[in-house]
Amino acid sequence: MNEQQRKRIIDKHRDSLTRHGYHPHALYWSGRDIQEVRFQMLANIGIASGDSVLDVGCGFGDFKSWSEQQDSPLQYTGIDLSPDLLAQAKGYHQDAVFFTGDLFDMSFENKSFDWVILSGALNEQLHDESAYAKSIIARMYQLCRKGTAFNMLDARALTTHDLHSQTPKNILIFCQKLSPNCSVIDDYLANDFTIYMMR
Ligand SMILES: C[S@@+](CC[C@H](N)C(=O)[O-])C[C@H]1O[C@@H](n2cnc3c(N)ncnc32)[C@H](O)[C@@H]1O
């Protein structure tokens, strides 16, 4: 990701936060239900109470709040490019750790977290034939002890090229080169799929 792309993502979230405040719309989700059905799919990989989770592109840290509502508190670390969203997240979650930047700005040791998850942070169109998305997925998998779960927009359902999307099949083929145990879930929303990569 180049500096211009990074700035665009930071600026658009600053604008959306100013317009919407603490609301899924500030994250470009159409509603809380759409956000939370994605959380449920991520959690279904097997995330349990007390597990350590790195959430890449964490926004407000809403996955942490949602997990607590499911009686499954986590040891939660979030990273995000947007310092504005993270300033809010830090206020809501004083028992969590947050870092500003992208995954390649961080120097975490391999296998630092039980689970590494991502929801919505690979939707930015970078016009690089998914090279950045694949590099993030590979790094996420290096950082997990138990598994990695992430979602992407489904190119089979998407008509706009303003957002980055892929087919589940292409991404699954890529992930299977990294992990011996991968699976796809694509029956929860029309335009989204989730991939699990287990250790
Ligand atoms: C659709 S929002 C989802 C936020 C959160 N995962 C949720 O579901 O509530 C996408 C988030 O990813 C962040 N983001 C986008 N690209 C990123 C990147 N390459 N690295 C880190 N954060 C990124 C954005 O700033 C934004 O907060």
The ligand as an ORCA input file, in Angstrom:
! r2SCAN-3c Opt
* xyz 0 1
  C     -15.202     -1.750      7.355
  S     -14.214     -1.114      8.687
  C     -14.419     -2.471      9.847
  C     -13.932     -2.169     11.245
  C     -14.049     -3.339     12.218
  N     -13.287     -4.485     11.739
  C     -15.484     -3.704     12.418
  O     -15.958     -4.609     11.723
  O     -16.126     -3.075     13.254
  C     -12.556     -1.363      8.074
  C     -11.482     -0.859      9.006
  O     -10.218     -1.273      8.527
  C      -9.303     -0.215      8.621
  N      -8.302     -0.478      7.593
  C      -8.462     -0.474      6.247
  N      -7.348     -0.890      5.642
  C      -6.463     -1.186      6.631
  C      -5.138     -1.686      6.648
  N      -4.504     -1.978      5.528
  N      -4.529     -1.891      7.824
  C      -5.174     -1.593      8.987
  N      -6.428     -1.099      9.041
  C      -7.063     -0.930      7.879
  C     -10.121      1.034      8.437
  O      -9.488      2.166      8.995
  C     -11.411      0.642      9.146
  O     -11.350      0.938     10.513
*
